[in-house]
Amino acid sequence: MSPKTSAGGTTKARSEAVTPARVVVLLLAVLALTFIFENTRATRIRLLVPEVTMPLWTALLATGLIGALCGAYFMKRRS
């Protein structure tokens, strides 16, 4: 039996992979993506000076990705 295997046959890495915090983050990501893809109509968005027309889901997805990248960058710098 491997040292990483418990008596029940599950590995320690598997039990550590599914944590309550990760489940909550996954649930929030699914809710955010559902919200984004439910808003599909075109809208006018002002980007400082120019005004563009694009689907609202594109603007929401881009904003979410920019926020995730900023969060990942600052968490990486923190550690």
Sequence and secondary structure as in RCSB ss.txt:
>XXXX:A:sequence
MSPKTSAGGTTKARSEAVTPARVVVLLLAVLALTFIFENTRATRIRLLVPEVTMPLWTALLATGLIGALCGAYFM
KRRS
>XXXX:A:secstr
  TTB TTS BHHHHHHS HHHHHHHHHHHHHHHHHHH  SEEEEE SS EEEEEHHHHHHHHHHHHHHHHHHHH
HHH 
